[in-house]
Amino acid sequence: MRRLPLLLLGLASPCLAQAPDTGPAATDGGALRFVGERNWRFELPDARWTPVGSGLSLAGHEFRAEVEGTRLSLDSDGDGKTDAAFEGKEPAYVLLRAADGFAYAIRVVDRGGWQFQSSGYLQGKLDGTRVRFFDQDNDGLYGEPGADAVAVGSGRFAQAMSPVLRLGDRLVEVRVDGDKATTAAFTGETGVLALEVQTRGKVLALRLRSRSGGLAFDLAKATGEVRLPVGTYTLVGGAIGLGENRVDLTTGRCKDVRVTADGSAELELGGPLRGEFAYVRAGGELKFDPSKVWYYGRAGEEYRAWTPIGASPSFTITEQRSGTELAKTIFPGSC
């Protein structure tokens, strides 16, 4: 089995319940309110499940758990006595509350052992911009750089928590302490990233992380020149959608981008896409599987889980070294 490069032509790159449990109303000035989501709809960059064990320890609050056979009993009010029971392989929503007003939402599920995952967030406005903080490592604390996640603005995609956020076109330092968030203008050196994404779809997420300093930014809504703190950044992931269709993107072969003080770096993503596929020669024919194709964008970023829209895309197959056209073909069965 060999892999052959190909050039994609004529592709549209789609590179693509119940009311929540809430706390006091949020106000400008850094106050945050807790929101518990029964029907989880958010996508975090590094969400994880944590074993329940004999109980949950969340920000200094203890919630006892007992397992008997396939049944989980859980203390939901922190009084040391179990008062809620669960069974089954589907995640169940639980709202935990303590006497001091602490509230936390989880989903519990039996995954060959009972595990839980945060099912809520802290929400507020910072400098007039909506911000949601997610406890990605399930320890009951929010806003921990590198461990947790944050979403700036609307939408269901979050980025890794960063000590510096982009609020509109402004860079601000952010710190979360309990149910309060404080901001200060970023005073470090900055440079410009010239960003361009060629796609007929909508950019849902476009995540970059710095090689040092723990900085992370989601540039899904950014266009043109974007000012960022000085540093070397890696494209770590994202998503592009068109209607009900979606494609995820990963680093692939994309090189790091270096933003220098008062300098300008470039990052050009999207179409036209190129690809590689595995094939075998049989009786003078090239045989390949449409599901075993690797798609790459202009910067070398890789697109995954992509289903072409409309008519099947046409492919021009070329020899990698000489560029000689070997064949043209159409993949069947696209949707």
Phi and psi in degrees as GROMACS dihedral restraints (atoms count N, CA, C in turn):
[ dihedral_restraints ]
;  ai    aj    ak    al  type     phi  dphi    fc
    3     4     5     6     1  -119.0    20    10
    4     5     6     7     1   161.5    20    10
    6     7     8     9     1  -112.1    20    10
    7     8     9    10     1   132.7    20    10
    9    10    11    12     1  -123.4    20    10
   10    11    12    13     1   136.4    20    10
   12    13    14    15     1   -74.0    20    10
   13    14    15    16     1   153.5    20    10
   15    16    17    18     1  -146.4    20    10
   16    17    18    19     1   157.1    20    10
   18    19    20    21     1  -110.1    20    10
   19    20    21    22     1   128.1    20    10
   21    22    23    24     1   -94.5    20    10
   22    23    24    25     1   127.5    20    10
   24    25    26    27     1  -115.4    20    10
   25    26    27    28     1   144.9    20    10
   27    28    29    30     1    67.6    20    10
   28    29    30    31     1    28.2    20    10
   30    31    32    33     1   -95.0    20    10
   31    32    33    34     1   132.9    20    10
   33    34    35    36     1   -84.5    20    10
   34    35    36    37     1   113.7    20    10
   36    37    38    39     1   -84.2    20    10
   37    38    39    40     1    95.2    20    10
   39    40    41    42     1   -81.0    20    10
   40    41    42    43     1    25.8    20    10
   42    43    44    45     1   -54.3    20    10
   43    44    45    46     1     9.0    20    10
   51    52    53    54     1  -124.0    20    10
   52    53    54    55     1   160.3    20    10
   54    55    56    57     1   -65.8    20    10
   55    56    57    58     1   144.1    20    10
   57    58    59    60     1   -67.1    20    10
   58    59    60    61     1   153.4    20    10
   60    61    62    63     1   -82.2    20    10
   61    62    63    64     1   125.8    20    10
   63    64    65    66     1  -128.6    20    10
   64    65    66    67     1   161.6    20    10
   66    67    68    69     1  -101.6    20    10
   67    68    69    70     1  -156.2    20    10
   69    70    71    72     1   -59.7    20    10
   70    71    72    73     1   154.0    20    10
   72    73    74    75     1   -62.2    20    10
   73    74    75    76     1   142.3    20    10
   75    76    77    78     1   -81.5    20    10
   76    77    78    79     1   151.5    20    10
   78    79    80    81     1  -134.2    20    10
   79    80    81    82     1   161.7    20    10
   81    82    83    84     1   -64.7    20    10
   82    83    84    85     1   158.8    20    10
   84    85    86    87     1   103.4    20    10
   85    86    87    88     1     8.3    20    10
   87    88    89    90     1   103.8    20    10
   88    89    90    91     1    -6.8    20    10
   90    91    92    93     1   -71.1    20    10
   91    92    93    94     1   137.9    20    10
   93    94    95    96     1  -119.8    20    10
   94    95    96    97     1   147.3    20    10
   96    97    98    99     1  -119.2    20    10
   97    98    99   100     1   148.7    20    10
   99   100   101   102     1   -82.5    20    10
  100   101   102   103     1   137.7    20    10
  102   103   104   105     1  -130.6    20    10
  103   104   105   106     1   122.8    20    10
  105   106   107   108     1  -101.3    20    10
  106   107   108   109     1   130.6    20    10
  108   109   110   111     1  -110.0    20    10
  109   110   111   112     1   114.7    20    10
  111   112   113   114     1   -69.5    20    10
  112   113   114   115     1   -41.6    20    10
  114   115   116   117     1  -105.8    20    10
  115   116   117   118     1    91.7    20    10
  117   118   119   120     1   -66.2    20    10
  118   119   120   121     1   129.3    20    10
  120   121   122   123     1  -129.9    20    10
  121   122   123   124     1     3.5    20    10
  123   124   125   126     1   -94.1    20    10
  124   125   126   127     1   151.0    20    10
  126   127   128   129     1  -116.1    20    10
  127   128   129   130     1   116.0    20    10
  129   130   131   132     1  -103.3    20    10
  130   131   132   133     1   150.4    20    10
  132   133   134   135     1   -67.9    20    10
  133   134   135   136     1   -26.4    20    10
  135   136   137   138     1  -147.2    20    10
  136   137   138   139     1    50.4    20    10
  138   139   140   141     1   -66.9    20    10
  139   140   141   142     1   146.7    20    10
  141   142   143   144     1  -144.4    20    10
  142   143   144   145     1   161.3    20    10
  144   145   146   147     1  -103.8    20    10
  145   146   147   148     1   142.3    20    10
  147   148   149   150     1  -121.7    20    10
  148   149   150   151     1   134.8    20    10
  150   151   152   153     1   -58.7    20    10
  151   152   153   154     1   138.8    20    10
  153   154   155   156     1   -72.2    20    10
  154   155   156   157     1   -41.7    20    10
  156   157   158   159     1    60.5    20    10
  157   158   159   160     1  -136.2    20    10
  159   160   161   162     1   -92.4    20    10
  160   161   162   163     1     3.2    20    10
  162   163   164   165     1   160.3    20    10
  163   164   165   166     1   171.7    20    10
  165   166   167   168     1  -108.1    20    10
  166   167   168   169     1   134.1    20    10
  168   169   170   171     1  -113.2    20    10
  169   170   171   172     1   110.3    20    10
  171   172   173   174     1  -127.4    20    10
  172   173   174   175     1   107.9    20    10
  174   175   176   177     1    50.5    20    10
  175   176   177   178     1    43.1    20    10
  177   178   179   180     1    85.1    20    10
  178   179   180   181     1     4.0    20    10
  180   181   182   183     1  -110.0    20    10
  181   182   183   184     1   136.9    20    10
  183   184   185   186     1  -110.3    20    10
  184   185   186   187     1   133.2    20    10
  186   187   188   189     1  -128.3    20    10
  187   188   189   190     1   110.3    20    10
  189   190   191   192     1   -67.7    20    10
  190   191   192   193     1   147.5    20    10
  192   193   194   195     1  -137.3    20    10
  193   194   195   196     1   146.2    20    10
  195   196   197   198     1  -135.2    20    10
  196   197   198   199     1   137.8    20    10
  198   199   200   201     1  -118.5    20    10
  199   200   201   202     1   126.4    20    10
  201   202   203   204     1  -131.2    20    10
  202   203   204   205     1   106.4    20    10
  204   205   206   207     1    67.1    20    10
  205   206   207   208     1  -121.7    20    10
  207   208   209   210     1  -100.1    20    10
  208   209   210   211     1     9.7    20    10
  210   211   212   213     1  -104.9    20    10
  211   212   213   214     1   131.7    20    10
  213   214   215   216     1  -108.3    20    10
  214   215   216   217     1   127.6    20    10
  216   217   218   219     1  -111.2    20    10
  217   218   219   220     1   136.7    20    10
  219   220   221   222     1  -135.5    20    10
  220   221   222   223     1   140.7    20    10
  222   223   224   225     1   -86.0    20    10
  223   224   225   226     1   111.1    20    10
  225   226   227   228     1   -94.7    20    10
  226   227   228   229     1   -10.4    20    10
  228   229   230   231     1  -118.7    20    10
  229   230   231   232     1     7.2    20    10
  231   232   233   234     1    72.7    20    10
  232   233   234   235     1    20.1    20    10
  234   235   236   237     1   -95.4    20    10
  235   236   237   238     1     4.3    20    10
  237   238   239   240     1    89.9    20    10
  238   239   240   241     1    -4.0    20    10
  240   241   242   243     1  -115.7    20    10
  241   242   243   244     1   133.1    20    10
  243   244   245   246     1   -72.0    20    10
  244   245   246   247     1   138.6    20    10
  246   247   248   249     1  -139.3    20    10
  247   248   249   250     1     5.5    20    10
  249   250   251   252     1  -140.0    20    10
  250   251   252   253     1   140.0    20    10
  252   253   254   255     1  -127.2    20    10
  253   254   255   256     1   147.1    20    10
  255   256   257   258     1  -142.0    20    10
  256   257   258   259     1   146.5    20    10
  258   259   260   261     1  -146.6    20    10
  259   260   261   262     1   156.1    20    10
  261   262   263   264     1   113.2    20    10
  262   263   264   265     1   167.4    20    10
  264   265   266   267     1   -97.9    20    10
  265   266   267   268     1    -1.1    20    10
  267   268   269   270     1   -97.4    20    10
  268   269   270   271     1   138.8    20    10
  270   271   272   273     1   -57.9    20    10
  271   272   273   274     1   135.7    20    10
  273   274   275   276     1  -114.2    20    10
  274   275   276   277     1   138.1    20    10
  276   277   278   279     1   -85.4    20    10
  277   278   279   280     1   136.2    20    10
  279   280   281   282     1  -135.7    20    10
  280   281   282   283     1   131.3    20    10
  282   283   284   285     1  -101.5    20    10
  283   284   285   286     1   119.8    20    10
  285   286   287   288     1  -101.4    20    10
  286   287   288   289     1   136.3    20    10
  288   289   290   291     1  -137.5    20    10
  289   290   291   292     1   145.8    20    10
  291   292   293   294     1  -117.3    20    10
  292   293   294   295     1   164.4    20    10
  294   295   296   297     1   -62.4    20    10
  295   296   297   298     1   -27.0    20    10
  297   298   299   300     1   -85.1    20    10
  298   299   300   301     1     7.5    20    10
  300   301   302   303     1    98.0    20    10
  301   302   303   304     1    -6.1    20    10
  303   304   305   306     1   -61.2    20    10
  304   305   306   307     1   133.2    20    10
  306   307   308   309     1  -132.4    20    10
  307   308   309   310     1   141.6    20    10
  309   310   311   312     1  -155.3    20    10
  310   311   312   313     1   137.4    20    10
  312   313   314   315     1  -113.4    20    10
  313   314   315   316     1   141.6    20    10
  315   316   317   318     1  -136.7    20    10
  316   317   318   319     1   164.8    20    10
  318   319   320   321     1  -116.6    20    10
  319   320   321   322     1   131.7    20    10
  321   322   323   324     1  -114.3    20    10
  322   323   324   325     1   145.0    20    10
  324   325   326   327     1  -155.3    20    10
  325   326   327   328     1   147.8    20    10
  327   328   329   330     1   -89.1    20    10
  328   329   330   331     1   106.6    20    10
  330   331   332   333     1  -114.7    20    10
  331   332   333   334     1    52.3    20    10
  333   334   335   336     1    76.4    20    10
  334   335   336   337     1    26.3    20    10
  336   337   338   339     1   145.5    20    10
  337   338   339   340     1   139.0    20    10
  339   340   341   342     1   -72.3    20    10
  340   341   342   343     1   131.6    20    10
  342   343   344   345     1  -133.2    20    10
  343   344   345   346     1   161.0    20    10
  345   346   347   348     1  -136.1    20    10
  346   347   348   349     1   160.8    20    10
  348   349   350   351     1  -144.8    20    10
  349   350   351   352     1   142.4    20    10
  351   352   353   354     1   -55.9    20    10
  352   353   354   355     1   140.8    20    10
  354   355   356   357     1  -131.9    20    10
  355   356   357   358     1    37.0    20    10
  357   358   359   360     1  -155.9    20    10
  358   359   360   361     1  -176.1    20    10
  360   361   362   363     1  -161.4    20    10
  361   362   363   364     1   167.8    20    10
  363   364   365   366     1  -102.7    20    10
  364   365   366   367     1   134.3    20    10
  366   367   368   369     1  -128.3    20    10
  367   368   369   370     1   144.9    20    10
  369   370   371   372     1  -170.1    20    10
  370   371   372   373     1  -169.5    20    10
  372   373   374   375     1  -121.1    20    10
  373   374   375   376     1   131.1    20    10
  375   376   377   378     1  -118.0    20    10
  376   377   378   379     1   117.8    20    10
  378   379   380   381     1    52.7    20    10
  379   380   381   382     1    37.1    20    10
  381   382   383   384     1    84.3    20    10
  382   383   384   385     1    -1.0    20    10
  384   385   386   387     1  -106.2    20    10
  385   386   387   388     1   133.1    20    10
  387   388   389   390     1   -68.5    20    10
  388   389   390   391     1   131.3    20    10
  390   391   392   393     1  -136.7    20    10
  391   392   393   394     1   137.9    20    10
  393   394   395   396     1  -124.7    20    10
  394   395   396   397     1   131.7    20    10
  396   397   398   399     1  -108.4    20    10
  397   398   399   400     1   130.7    20    10
  399   400   401   402     1  -115.1    20    10
  400   401   402   403     1   138.2    20    10
  402   403   404   405     1   -88.4    20    10
  403   404   405   406     1    91.3    20    10
  405   406   407   408     1   -78.1    20    10
  406   407   408   409     1   -24.6    20    10
  408   409   410   411     1  -101.8    20    10
  409   410   411   412     1     8.9    20    10
  411   412   413   414     1    61.2    20    10
  412   413   414   415     1    37.7    20    10
  414   415   416   417     1  -107.8    20    10
  415   416   417   418     1     3.6    20    10
  417   418   419   420     1    88.5    20    10
  418   419   420   421     1    -2.4    20    10
  420   421   422   423     1  -110.1    20    10
  421   422   423   424     1   149.8    20    10
  423   424   425   426     1  -120.0    20    10
  424   425   426   427     1   155.6    20    10
  426   427   428   429     1    78.7    20    10
  427   428   429   430     1    19.3    20    10
  429   430   431   432     1   -81.2    20    10
  430   431   432   433     1   114.0    20    10
  432   433   434   435     1   -56.8    20    10
  433   434   435   436     1   133.6    20    10
  435   436   437   438     1    83.5    20    10
  436   437   438   439     1   -25.4    20    10
  438   439   440   441     1  -102.2    20    10
  439   440   441   442     1   -37.4    20    10
  441   442   443   444     1  -104.2    20    10
  442   443   444   445     1  -170.7    20    10
  444   445   446   447     1  -136.7    20    10
  445   446   447   448     1   162.0    20    10
  447   448   449   450     1  -147.4    20    10
  448   449   450   451     1   143.9    20    10
  450   451   452   453     1  -121.0    20    10
  451   452   453   454     1   124.7    20    10
  453   454   455   456     1  -101.5    20    10
  454   455   456   457     1   122.8    20    10
  456   457   458   459     1    85.9    20    10
  457   458   459   460     1  -163.8    20    10
  459   460   461   462     1   -86.6    20    10
  460   461   462   463     1   178.3    20    10
  462   463   464   465     1   104.4    20    10
  463   464   465   466     1   167.6    20    10
  465   466   467   468     1  -107.2    20    10
  466   467   468   469     1     3.7    20    10
  468   469   470   471     1   -99.8    20    10
  469   470   471   472     1   132.7    20    10
  471   472   473   474     1  -115.2    20    10
  472   473   474   475     1   161.3    20    10
  474   475   476   477     1  -115.0    20    10
  475   476   477   478     1   168.6    20    10
  477   478   479   480     1   -62.2    20    10
  478   479   480   481     1   142.1    20    10
  480   481   482   483     1   -63.3    20    10
  481   482   483   484     1   134.7    20    10
  483   484   485   486     1  -129.7    20    10
  484   485   486   487     1   145.9    20    10
  486   487   488   489     1   -69.4    20    10
  487   488   489   490     1   -14.3    20    10
  489   490   491   492     1  -126.6    20    10
  490   491   492   493     1   129.7    20    10
  492   493   494   495     1  -121.0    20    10
  493   494   495   496     1   156.9    20    10
  495   496   497   498     1   -97.8    20    10
  496   497   498   499     1   112.8    20    10
  498   499   500   501     1  -106.7    20    10
  499   500   501   502     1    99.1    20    10
  501   502   503   504     1    69.4    20    10
  502   503   504   505     1  -125.2    20    10
  504   505   506   507     1   -99.5    20    10
  505   506   507   508     1     7.2    20    10
  507   508   509   510     1  -100.8    20    10
  508   509   510   511     1   143.4    20    10
  510   511   512   513     1  -100.6    20    10
  511   512   513   514     1   126.1    20    10
  513   514   515   516     1  -133.8    20    10
  514   515   516   517     1   146.8    20    10
  516   517   518   519     1   -84.0    20    10
  517   518   519   520     1   135.5    20    10
  519   520   521   522     1  -128.1    20    10
  520   521   522   523     1   138.6    20    10
  522   523   524   525     1  -137.2    20    10
  523   524   525   526     1   133.9    20    10
  525   526   527   528     1  -109.4    20    10
  526   527   528   529     1   128.8    20    10
  528   529   530   531     1  -133.8    20    10
  529   530   531   532     1   103.4    20    10
  531   532   533   534     1    65.1    20    10
  532   533   534   535     1  -122.8    20    10
  534   535   536   537     1  -104.3    20    10
  535   536   537   538     1    28.5    20    10
  537   538   539   540     1  -127.8    20    10
  538   539   540   541     1   145.5    20    10
  540   541   542   543     1  -128.0    20    10
  541   542   543   544     1   136.4    20    10
  543   544   545   546     1  -118.4    20    10
  544   545   546   547     1   147.4    20    10
  546   547   548   549     1  -128.5    20    10
  547   548   549   550     1   154.2    20    10
  549   550   551   552     1  -147.9    20    10
  550   551   552   553     1   145.8    20    10
  552   553   554   555     1   -60.0    20    10
  553   554   555   556     1   136.6    20    10
  555   556   557   558     1   -75.6    20    10
  556   557   558   559     1   126.6    20    10
  558   559   560   561     1  -113.3    20    10
  559   560   561   562     1     6.2    20    10
  561   562   563   564     1   -76.4    20    10
  562   563   564   565     1   175.9    20    10
  564   565   566   567     1   -70.1    20    10
  565   566   567   568     1   145.0    20    10
  567   568   569   570     1  -133.1    20    10
  568   569   570   571     1   162.6    20    10
  570   571   572   573     1  -143.9    20    10
  571   572   573   574     1  -178.2    20    10
  573   574   575   576     1  -113.1    20    10
  574   575   576   577     1   134.7    20    10
  576   577   578   579     1  -109.9    20    10
  577   578   579   580     1   117.1    20    10
  579   580   581   582     1   -85.6    20    10
  580   581   582   583     1   108.6    20    10
  582   583   584   585     1  -107.4    20    10
  583   584   585   586     1   133.6    20    10
  585   586   587   588     1  -141.4    20    10
  586   587   588   589     1   130.0    20    10
  588   589   590   591     1  -125.2    20    10
  589   590   591   592     1   114.3    20    10
  591   592   593   594     1   -91.1    20    10
  592   593   594   595     1   107.8    20    10
  594   595   596   597     1  -159.9    20    10
  595   596   597   598     1   151.3    20    10
  597   598   599   600     1   -90.0    20    10
  598   599   600   601     1    -5.4    20    10
  600   601   602   603     1   -95.5    20    10
  601   602   603   604     1  -171.5    20    10
  603   604   605   606     1  -106.8    20    10
  604   605   606   607     1   129.9    20    10
  606   607   608   609     1   -74.7    20    10
  607   608   609   610     1   114.3    20    10
  609   610   611   612     1   -90.2    20    10
  610   611   612   613     1   -35.9    20    10
  612   613   614   615     1  -153.9    20    10
  613   614   615   616     1   142.3    20    10
  615   616   617   618     1  -150.2    20    10
  616   617   618   619     1    92.5    20    10
  618   619   620   621     1   -98.4    20    10
  619   620   621   622     1   129.8    20    10
  621   622   623   624     1  -121.1    20    10
  622   623   624   625     1   144.2    20    10
  624   625   626   627     1  -130.6    20    10
  625   626   627   628     1   145.5    20    10
  627   628   629   630     1   -81.5    20    10
  628   629   630   631     1   152.0    20    10
  630   631   632   633     1   -70.0    20    10
  631   632   633   634     1   -25.2    20    10
  633   634   635   636     1  -143.7    20    10
  634   635   636   637     1   159.6    20    10
  636   637   638   639     1    87.2    20    10
  637   638   639   640     1    -7.3    20    10
  639   640   641   642     1    67.5    20    10
  640   641   642   643     1    23.7    20    10
  642   643   644   645     1   -83.2    20    10
  643   644   645   646     1   145.1    20    10
  645   646   647   648     1  -147.7    20    10
  646   647   648   649     1   141.3    20    10
  648   649   650   651     1  -142.7    20    10
  649   650   651   652     1   140.5    20    10
  651   652   653   654     1  -105.0    20    10
  652   653   654   655     1   113.3    20    10
  654   655   656   657     1  -102.2    20    10
  655   656   657   658     1    28.6    20    10
  657   658   659   660     1   -58.5    20    10
  658   659   660   661     1   -35.5    20    10
  660   661   662   663     1  -100.1    20    10
  661   662   663   664     1     4.4    20    10
  663   664   665   666     1   -89.4    20    10
  664   665   666   667     1   146.0    20    10
  666   667   668   669     1  -142.1    20    10
  667   668   669   670     1   152.0    20    10
  669   670   671   672     1    69.3    20    10
  670   671   672   673     1  -137.2    20    10
  672   673   674   675     1   -84.1    20    10
  673   674   675   676     1   123.6    20    10
  675   676   677   678     1  -117.5    20    10
  676   677   678   679     1   126.9    20    10
  678   679   680   681     1   -90.1    20    10
  679   680   681   682     1   128.0    20    10
  681   682   683   684     1  -133.0    20    10
  682   683   684   685     1   157.4    20    10
  684   685   686   687     1   -60.0    20    10
  685   686   687   688     1   148.0    20    10
  687   688   689   690     1   -57.8    20    10
  688   689   690   691     1   136.7    20    10
  690   691   692   693     1   164.0    20    10
  691   692   693   694     1   174.8    20    10
  693   694   695   696     1  -104.7    20    10
  694   695   696   697     1   124.7    20    10
  696   697   698   699     1  -116.0    20    10
  697   698   699   700     1   145.5    20    10
  699   700   701   702     1  -114.8    20    10
  700   701   702   703     1   132.3    20    10
  702   703   704   705     1   -74.1    20    10
  703   704   705   706     1   113.9    20    10
  705   706   707   708     1  -104.2    20    10
  706   707   708   709     1   -14.5    20    10
  708   709   710   711     1   165.4    20    10
  709   710   711   712     1   176.0    20    10
  711   712   713   714     1   169.7    20    10
  712   713   714   715     1  -175.2    20    10
  714   715   716   717     1  -153.5    20    10
  715   716   717   718     1   144.8    20    10
  717   718   719   720     1  -131.9    20    10
  718   719   720   721     1   136.3    20    10
  720   721   722   723     1  -127.2    20    10
  721   722   723   724     1   155.6    20    10
  723   724   725   726     1  -143.2    20    10
  724   725   726   727     1   103.4    20    10
  726   727   728   729     1    66.3    20    10
  727   728   729   730     1  -128.2    20    10
  729   730   731   732     1   -87.0    20    10
  730   731   732   733     1    -4.4    20    10
  732   733   734   735     1   -92.4    20    10
  733   734   735   736     1   155.2    20    10
  735   736   737   738     1  -153.6    20    10
  736   737   738   739     1   149.5    20    10
  738   739   740   741     1  -133.6    20    10
  739   740   741   742     1   140.6    20    10
  741   742   743   744     1   -98.3    20    10
  742   743   744   745     1   146.4    20    10
  744   745   746   747     1  -121.8    20    10
  745   746   747   748     1   146.6    20    10
  747   748   749   750     1  -130.7    20    10
  748   749   750   751     1   177.7    20    10
  750   751   752   753     1   -56.8    20    10
  751   752   753   754     1   -45.4    20    10
  753   754   755   756     1    57.0    20    10
  754   755   756   757     1  -122.2    20    10
  756   757   758   759     1  -105.9    20    10
  757   758   759   760     1    12.6    20    10
  759   760   761   762     1   -66.1    20    10
  760   761   762   763     1   129.3    20    10
  762   763   764   765     1   -82.1    20    10
  763   764   765   766     1   156.6    20    10
  765   766   767   768     1   -61.7    20    10
  766   767   768   769     1   153.0    20    10
  768   769   770   771     1  -113.8    20    10
  769   770   771   772     1   129.2    20    10
  771   772   773   774     1  -105.0    20    10
  772   773   774   775     1   116.6    20    10
  774   775   776   777     1   -97.9    20    10
  775   776   777   778     1   119.9    20    10
  777   778   779   780     1  -108.3    20    10
  778   779   780   781     1   161.9    20    10
  780   781   782   783     1   -58.7    20    10
  781   782   783   784     1   121.1    20    10
  783   784   785   786     1    56.2    20    10
  784   785   786   787     1    19.8    20    10
  786   787   788   789     1  -102.1    20    10
  787   788   789   790     1  -179.1    20    10
  789   790   791   792     1  -135.2    20    10
  790   791   792   793     1   121.5    20    10
  792   793   794   795     1  -108.9    20    10
  793   794   795   796     1   162.7    20    10
  795   796   797   798     1  -124.9    20    10
  796   797   798   799     1   143.8    20    10
  798   799   800   801     1  -141.3    20    10
  799   800   801   802     1   108.0    20    10
  801   802   803   804     1  -111.2    20    10
  802   803   804   805     1   117.7    20    10
  804   805   806   807     1  -119.6    20    10
  805   806   807   808     1   169.6    20    10
  807   808   809   810     1    92.1    20    10
  808   809   810   811     1  -158.1    20    10
  810   811   812   813     1   -77.8    20    10
  811   812   813   814     1   167.3    20    10
  813   814   815   816     1   -70.8    20    10
  814   815   816   817     1   141.5    20    10
  816   817   818   819     1   -83.4    20    10
  817   818   819   820     1   150.8    20    10
  819   820   821   822     1  -118.9    20    10
  820   821   822   823     1   165.2    20    10
  822   823   824   825     1  -153.4    20    10
  823   824   825   826     1   170.7    20    10
  825   826   827   828     1  -133.5    20    10
  826   827   828   829     1   148.5    20    10
  828   829   830   831     1  -141.1    20    10
  829   830   831   832     1   153.7    20    10
  831   832   833   834     1   -85.4    20    10
  832   833   834   835     1   139.4    20    10
  834   835   836   837     1  -148.4    20    10
  835   836   837   838     1   164.3    20    10
  837   838   839   840     1  -133.7    20    10
  838   839   840   841     1   150.4    20    10
  840   841   842   843     1   -94.1    20    10
  841   842   843   844     1   130.9    20    10
  843   844   845   846     1  -144.8    20    10
  844   845   846   847     1   114.6    20    10
  846   847   848   849     1    60.6    20    10
  847   848   849   850     1    36.8    20    10
  849   850   851   852     1    80.7    20    10
  850   851   852   853     1     4.4    20    10
  852   853   854   855     1  -112.8    20    10
  853   854   855   856     1   152.5    20    10
  855   856   857   858     1   -93.8    20    10
  856   857   858   859     1   122.8    20    10
  858   859   860   861     1  -115.7    20    10
  859   860   861   862     1   130.3    20    10
  861   862   863   864     1  -147.7    20    10
  862   863   864   865     1   162.3    20    10
  864   865   866   867     1  -103.9    20    10
  865   866   867   868     1   120.5    20    10
  867   868   869   870     1   -56.4    20    10
  868   869   870   871     1   -22.9    20    10
  870   871   872   873     1   -80.9    20    10
  871   872   873   874     1   -12.1    20    10
  873   874   875   876     1  -109.3    20    10
  874   875   876   877     1    64.0    20    10
  876   877   878   879     1  -126.3    20    10
  877   878   879   880     1   137.0    20    10
  879   880   881   882     1  -112.5    20    10
  880   881   882   883     1   119.9    20    10
  882   883   884   885     1  -102.7    20    10
  883   884   885   886     1   136.7    20    10
  885   886   887   888     1  -130.0    20    10
  886   887   888   889     1   142.2    20    10
  888   889   890   891     1   -93.7    20    10
  889   890   891   892     1  -169.5    20    10
  891   892   893   894     1   -62.5    20    10
  892   893   894   895     1   -34.0    20    10
  894   895   896   897     1   -93.1    20    10
  895   896   897   898     1     3.0    20    10
  897   898   899   900     1    94.0    20    10
  898   899   900   901     1     0.5    20    10
  900   901   902   903     1   -64.0    20    10
  901   902   903   904     1   146.5    20    10
  903   904   905   906     1  -103.1    20    10
  904   905   906   907     1   139.2    20    10
  906   907   908   909     1  -109.1    20    10
  907   908   909   910     1   129.9    20    10
  909   910   911   912     1  -127.0    20    10
  910   911   912   913     1   163.0    20    10
  912   913   914   915     1    54.9    20    10
  913   914   915   916     1    43.3    20    10
  915   916   917   918     1  -104.8    20    10
  916   917   918   919     1   128.8    20    10
  918   919   920   921     1  -113.5    20    10
  919   920   921   922     1   113.5    20    10
  921   922   923   924     1   -56.7    20    10
  922   923   924   925     1   148.2    20    10
  924   925   926   927     1  -101.1    20    10
  925   926   927   928     1   140.7    20    10
  927   928   929   930     1    78.2    20    10
  928   929   930   931     1  -139.9    20    10
  930   931   932   933     1   -64.9    20    10
  931   932   933   934     1   152.3    20    10
  933   934   935   936     1   -60.4    20    10
  934   935   936   937     1   137.7    20    10
  936   937   938   939     1   -72.1    20    10
  937   938   939   940     1   149.9    20    10
  939   940   941   942     1   -95.1    20    10
  940   941   942   943     1   148.7    20    10
  942   943   944   945     1  -125.5    20    10
  943   944   945   946     1   135.3    20    10
  945   946   947   948     1  -104.2    20    10
  946   947   948   949     1   119.7    20    10
  948   949   950   951     1   -98.5    20    10
  949   950   951   952     1   124.8    20    10
  951   952   953   954     1  -123.5    20    10
  952   953   954   955     1   153.8    20    10
  954   955   956   957     1   -75.9    20    10
  955   956   957   958     1   132.2    20    10
  957   958   959   960     1   -60.3    20    10
  958   959   960   961     1   -45.6    20    10
  960   961   962   963     1   -79.7    20    10
  961   962   963   964     1   -46.6    20    10
  963   964   965   966     1   -88.0    20    10
  964   965   966   967     1   -22.2    20    10
  966   967   968   969     1    79.8    20    10
  967   968   969   970     1     6.4    20    10
  969   970   971   972     1   -67.6    20    10
  970   971   972   973     1   133.9    20    10
  972   973   974   975     1   -73.3    20    10
  973   974   975   976     1   124.6    20    10
  975   976   977   978     1   -95.7    20    10
  976   977   978   979     1   -40.5    20    10
  978   979   980   981     1  -168.2    20    10
  979   980   981   982     1   162.6    20    10
  981   982   983   984     1  -121.7    20    10
  982   983   984   985     1   142.2    20    10
  984   985   986   987     1  -152.1    20    10
  985   986   987   988     1   168.0    20    10
  987   988   989   990     1  -127.4    20    10
  988   989   990   991     1   130.7    20    10
  990   991   992   993     1   -77.4    20    10
  991   992   993   994     1   127.9    20    10
  993   994   995   996     1   -79.3    20    10
  994   995   996   997     1   161.9    20    10
  996   997   998   999     1    79.4    20    10
  997   998   999  1000     1    12.8    20    10
  999  1000  1001  1002     1   -75.2    20    10
 1000  1001  1002  1003     1   160.3    20    10
